């Protein structure tokens, strides 16, 4: 990739970042907070997926 394409891509990436930053900050401040049951369910689901992938890797 030519240098000017890399520079242009970097400028566009920074512009997207700075455009999304205020919205992300607002969403973090005003989003509903999860209870301990919600976090436990999320951890169990992620653990189940990790276990499933581990089993698939060991079978092959």
N, C-alpha and C positions, 0 to 999 in steps of 0.2 A: 504494500500500500504506500502510496506516495506521501510525503511529509505533509502536504497541504490537506490531504484527506484525514490524516491523523489529527491534525490541529482542529479542523472543522468538526470532526466527531467529538473531540474533547470539549469544544465550546458548546455543542448541542447537549452533551451529557451534563455539563455544569448548569446549563439553562434549565433542563428538566429537573435537576436536583433542587435548584433554588425556587422553582415554581411549585414543586410538590411539598417543600419543607413547611410552609405555613399550614397547609391543609393537614399534614401528618401530625403537626403539633396540636392542632385543634381536635383531631380525632383521638389522640392519646389523652387529652385532658377531659373530654366529654364522653368517653366510651363507658359502657357499663362494666363494673368490676366483677370478676369471677369469684365464686365462692370456693372453698377448699374442695368441695365435691366436684366442681367443674374441673379444677386443676388435676385432681386424682383421676378422673375419667380420661382427660387428655393424656396424662402420663401412662395410663394403662393401655390406651389405644396405640400410642407411639411404641411402647414396649412390645405389644403384640405384633406390630408391623416389623419391628427389628428382629423379634424371635422368628417370625415367618421367613424373613429374608435369610437369616442365619441357617434355618433348616433347609431352605432351597439351595444355598451355597454348599452345604455339607452333602446333600443328596447327589449333586452333579459332580 
